[in-house]
Amino acid sequence: MSASLETKKIRLLVVDDHFFVRMGLACSLNAEPDLCVVAEADNGNLAIKLFREHRPDVVILDGRLPGLSGVETLTALRGEFPNARGLMLSIDVGDEDVQQALQAGALGYLSKATQLQELLRAIRAVHAGERYFPQDLAAYLSPSVRVVSPRGRVS
């Protein structure tokens, strides 16, 4: 693969404490021609270290991590790298969870029950600097937050 084609790929850091979740995500995402998982972490401290090394375009974070939570990890990343783009992928999808992720600077939030095609749309939207929240989570957002819906419309 040429270097120019490689640089056009969206570089991802996958952060989840469950090995098989990370492997499944990495395999699925690496199968996409425009995506490349450059690093994986099983905790927040390692995620920060790997972000410093690899400078990925998008970080996909589990909400529940040992040590630093996903929100705490994203807060630390954005404190050091204000342009870091985070997408939360969590089993926790309540109002408080979504609000905390937004406060930490997450550009998107998905349930782990999300289908692959929606995850891919979310990654590409977040990479483009857009917010991505499915309709069921958009209810938790303030009316002033513009969101790319699952069908690609901005609301």
C-alpha positions in Angstrom: 0.0 0.0 0.0 1.4 3.4 -0.9 2.2 5.9 1.8 -0.3 8.4 0.4 -3.2 6.0 0.6 -2.2 5.0 4.1 -2.2 8.6 5.3 -5.8 9.1 4.0 -7.1 6.5 6.3 -8.8 7.5 9.5 -6.5 6.4 12.3 -8.2 5.0 15.3 -7.4 4.2 18.9 -9.7 1.5 20.4 -10.0 1.6 24.2 -11.9 -1.2 26.0 -11.0 -3.4 28.9 -12.5 -6.5 27.3 -10.1 -8.3 25.0 -12.7 -9.8 22.7 -14.5 -6.5 22.3 -11.3 -4.8 21.3 -10.4 -7.6 18.9 -13.9 -7.6 17.3 -13.8 -3.8 16.9 -10.3 -3.8 15.5 -11.0 -6.6 13.0 -14.3 -5.0 11.9 -12.8 -1.5 11.6 -9.6 -2.6 9.8 -11.7 -4.3 7.2 -12.9 -0.9 6.0 -10.8 0.7 3.3 -10.7 4.1 4.9 -10.1 3.0 8.5 -7.0 1.8 10.4 -6.7 0.8 14.1 -3.3 2.1 15.0 -3.4 1.2 18.7 -5.5 -0.6 21.3 -5.7 0.0 25.1 -7.4 -1.8 27.9 -7.3 1.1 30.4 -7.3 4.9 30.4 -3.6 5.4 31.4 -2.4 3.2 28.5 -4.8 5.0 26.2 -3.3 8.4 27.1 0.2 6.9 26.5 -0.7 5.4 23.2 -2.5 8.6 22.1 0.8 10.5 22.7 2.7 8.0 20.6 0.2 7.5 17.7 -1.9 10.7 17.6 -5.0 8.9 16.2 -7.7 10.9 14.4 -10.5 9.3 16.6 -10.5 7.6 19.9 -13.3 5.0 20.6 -13.7 4.7 24.3 -15.7 2.4 26.6 -17.4 4.2 29.4 -16.3 1.7 32.0 -12.6 1.2 32.3 -10.4 0.1 35.2 -8.7 3.0 36.9 -9.7 6.1 34.8 -13.2 5.8 33.4 -13.8 6.5 29.7 -15.0 10.0 30.6 -12.0 10.7 32.8 -9.7 9.4 30.0 -11.3 11.7 27.4 -11.1 14.6 29.8 -7.4 14.0 30.3 -6.8 13.6 26.6 -8.6 16.8 25.7 -6.7 18.6 28.4 -3.5 17.7 26.8 -4.8 17.6 23.2 -7.7 20.0 22.8 -8.5 18.7 19.3 -8.7 15.1 20.3 -11.9 13.6 18.9 -13.6 11.0 21.1 -16.5 8.7 20.4 -18.0 6.9 23.5 -19.1 3.3 22.9 -20.7 2.1 26.1 -23.2 -0.2 27.7 -24.3 2.8 29.9 -26.7 5.0 27.9 -28.5 7.0 30.5 -28.9 10.8 30.7 -26.1 11.2 33.2 -23.7 9.1 31.1 -24.3 11.0 27.9 -24.1 14.4 29.7 -20.8 13.5 31.3 -19.4 12.4 28.0 -20.5 15.7 26.4 -18.9 17.7 29.2 -15.7 15.7 28.6 -15.7 16.7 25.0 -17.1 13.6 23.3 -18.4 14.2 19.8 -20.5 11.1 19.8 -22.0 8.4 22.0 -23.3 5.0 21.0 -24.6 2.0 22.8 -22.6 -1.2 22.5 -25.7 -2.7 21.0 -25.1 -0.5 18.0 -24.8 -2.2 14.6 -21.6 -1.9 12.6 -22.9 0.4 9.9 -24.0 3.0 12.5 -20.6 2.8 14.2 -18.9 3.4 10.9 -21.2 6.4 10.2 -20.4 7.7 13.7 -16.6 7.3 13.3 -16.7 9.2 10.0 -18.9 12.0 11.4 -16.7 12.4 14.5 -13.6 12.4 12.2 -15.2 15.2 10.2 -15.7 17.2 13.5 -19.4 16.6 13.6 -21.4 15.3 16.6 -23.1 12.0 16.3 -25.8 10.7 18.6 -28.6 8.2 17.6 -32.2 9.5 18.0 -32.8 7.6 21.3 -29.8 9.4 22.9 -30.4 12.8 21.2 -33.3 13.3 23.7 -30.6 13.9 26.3 -29.0 16.8 24.4 -29.7 20.4 24.8 -31.6 22.0 21.8 -28.5 24.1 21.0 -26.4 21.0 20.2 -26.3 20.2 16.5 -26.1 16.5 15.8 -25.7 14.4 12.7 -28.5 11.9 12.9 -28.1 8.2 11.9 -29.5 9.1 8.4 -26.8 11.8 8.0 -29.1 14.8 8.5 -28.0 17.6 10.8 -30.6 18.6 13.3 
